[in-house]
Amino acid sequence: MEFVLAEQERLVQETARDFAQKVLLPRAPRADDDPEFGRQTVELLRRHEYLGIMIPEEYGGGGMSCVEAVLATEQMARACLSSAAILGAHNLAVYCLLLMGDAQQKQQYLPQLASGQRIGAFALTEANAGSDVVNLSTTAARAGDDYVINGCKQFITNGGIAGLVVVFAVTDRSQGGRGISAFLVETEKPGFSIGKEENKMGIRGTSTGQVNFDNCHVPAANRLGKEGDGFKLAMMVLDRARPSVGAQALGVAQAALDMAVQYAKERVVFGQPLSEIQTTRFALADMATRLEAARLLVYRAATFAAAGTGRFSKDSSMAKLFASETAHFVVDQALQIHGGYGYMKEYPIERLYRDQRILEIYEGTSEIQRLVIARGILQ
Ligand SMILES: Cc1cc2nc3c(=O)[nH]c(=O)nc-3n(C[C@H](O)[C@H](O)[C@H](O)COP(=O)(O)OP(=O)(O)OC[C@H]3O[C@@H](n4cnc5c(N)ncnc54)[C@H](O)[C@@H]3O)c2cc1C
């Protein structure tokens, strides 16, 4: 059993840490109120060749393994969760192509996603289909060589900036989950439009919004997999992507722990540094211990995802569940250590407190992760 990173993994981690600390961290506070933040982040990710990390080299990407991508994501989230979330949503579209794209689709779109010519988005959620994903209203009706898509997707990360959206739509209502199909939609297509942009609590540097399909014609050649493969594809993608959400949680939690340690050493109360008080020490010890436990689960799940074999839904959900709830705990404790100052916007822990909350919601809520884990252990 190995608990040390391989040479290449350490290199990826160090390079990402350097990029994140020098480039992403100084601009992270702007995520809260700069409308250009998302587009500028994409440009930085493009310039530093992070948009293609999951894409094989033959398509112009970096060809990183799942483990390497998780290590890079953790470092980015440690500096700026909005930036890591933009990349995470882009990679959901990349995963769709890697898992079910045919040779033509890969040839056409992976180089565009790697180069940043198109940013990816993953459009599954609707007003009445969040956790209950099978309850989709969006339809895709066959019309000759095309499908005609109608419907509205909501809460879509990168919705306002994407050039390629993977949309999930009902092709045969009578088949339930087996009647859902996935399509690659170029956002310049007539019938595609961007709807309401959400005003959010956290990760405010990301675009989260509605995307609308109004008689949007998509060539049948843009269907991913067979008709009816959409639900299966969505689940396969989420299994592989949830360790990355876990890695986002590790990054935020590590940043909060670092802030708490520094603050506890500097703040003097009752004539001594806060760090000398046993209550603070116990809090820091619990934060650090839970974080390391989460890290092991996330790296383990990423190893399974990298191997790409066997069923690892349970392990992936455990990693996402435990890491996101750990981030919540660690950031909350870190804010408490900051006292009243932690509640003020001058201190970055205030933003982390708002940012981390999404990790227990997107890519499946904590309740849904528990259902997946229970199914795994009961079968
Ligand atoms: C900032 C942000 C970004 C997002 N990005 C994307 C994206 O890029 N693409 C995309 O497709 N979606 C995206 N989402 C949507 C997200 O995945 C959903 O919000 C999430 O899956 C929950 O769905 P819902 O909001 O409809 O809540 P609901 O499904 O209505 O759930 C409400 C509550 O009920 C609980 N619940 C529901 N069903 C059960 C059950 N069977 N057992 C126990 N508890 C249950 C839930 O856990 C939750 O606590 C994003 C959401 C946000 C907020």
The ligand as an ORCA input file, in Angstrom:
! r2SCAN-3c Opt
* xyz 0 1
  C     -24.301     26.722     -7.998
  C     -24.917     25.494     -8.639
  C     -24.323     24.949     -9.761
  C     -24.883     23.844    -10.393
  N     -24.335     23.358    -11.564
  C     -25.008     22.411    -12.260
  C     -24.540     21.999    -13.568
  O     -23.507     22.468    -14.066
  N     -25.280     21.103    -14.256
  C     -26.427     20.565    -13.747
  O     -27.061     19.773    -14.437
  N     -26.871     20.908    -12.508
  C     -26.206     21.820    -11.768
  N     -26.654     22.200    -10.525
  C     -27.863     21.575     -9.988
  C     -27.610     20.667     -8.792
  O     -26.968     19.487     -9.212
  C     -28.971     20.427     -8.130
  O     -29.361     21.653     -7.533
  C     -28.922     19.311     -7.111
  O     -28.725     18.073     -7.736
  C     -30.208     19.249     -6.264
  O     -31.351     19.327     -7.055
  P     -32.500     20.381     -6.654
  O     -31.869     21.715     -6.490
  O     -33.608     20.254     -7.615
  O     -32.974     19.913     -5.223
  P     -34.086     18.776     -4.924
  O     -33.802     17.585     -5.747
  O     -35.423     19.401     -5.013
  O     -33.776     18.436     -3.410
  C     -34.256     19.220     -2.307
  C     -33.803     18.527     -1.019
  O     -34.418     17.239     -0.942
  C     -33.441     16.233     -0.795
  N     -33.871     15.036     -1.512
  C     -34.305     14.958     -2.786
  N     -34.615     13.688     -3.093
  C     -34.338     12.949     -1.990
  C     -34.439     11.565     -1.687
  N     -34.879     10.671     -2.570
  N     -34.075     11.155     -0.444
  C     -33.633     12.044      0.468
  N     -33.520     13.378      0.230
  C     -33.873     13.817     -0.972
  C     -32.180     16.831     -1.413
  O     -31.031     16.188     -0.958
  C     -32.291     18.276     -0.968
  O     -31.835     18.392      0.337
  C     -26.065     23.262     -9.858
  C     -26.635     23.804     -8.692
  C     -26.094     24.908     -8.088
  C     -26.757     25.474     -6.863
*
